[in-house]
Amino acid sequence: MHTFGMGWMWLWWLLPLLIIAAVFYLAAAGRDNGRRRSRALELLDERLARGEIDIGTYEKLKAELTENG
């Protein structure tokens, strides 16, 4: 009977490790979202500079990007 209980002991070590990994994953996902938004604004700036969009479209798209973030 004792060996059955000890065989599952590794689960108690695995649970905290999974929780820590989940916290790090969620924290990294939050930082990545900020980088994507920042990159989207950079691309928007570049499109305006190349003349692909006018200032009205630029301001509208920029407002949407910053509002949803």
C-alpha positions, -999 to 999 in steps of 0.1 A, spaced: 0 0 0 28 24 7 43 21 -27 11 31 -45 10 65 -26 47 72 -32 43 65 -69 20 95 -73 41 118 -53 56 133 -84 22 149 -92 26 172 -62 59 184 -76 45 189 -111 15 210 -100 35 240 -87 58 239 -118 28 240 -141 14 270 -122 47 288 -125 49 280 -162 14 293 -167 21 326 -150 53 331 -171 34 322 -203 6 347 -195 30 374 -186 49 369 -219 17 370 -239 8 404 -224 42 418 -233 40 404 -268 6 422 -273 22 455 -266 50 449 -291 24 439 -318 5 471 -312 36 491 -313 47 474 -346 12 481 -361 16 518 -353 51 518 -369 36 503 -401 8 528 -400 34 556 -398 53 541 -427 22 539 -449 15 576 -442 51 585 -450 50 566 -483 17 583 -492 -3 551 -493 -30 566 -470 -41 601 -463 -41 619 -429 -78 612 -423 -74 575 -428 -42 576 -407 -59 593 -378 -89 569 -379 -68 538 -380 -45 551 -353 -75 559 -331 -88 523 -336 -54 508 -327 -49 528 -296 -86 525 -285 -86 487 -286 -53 483 -268 
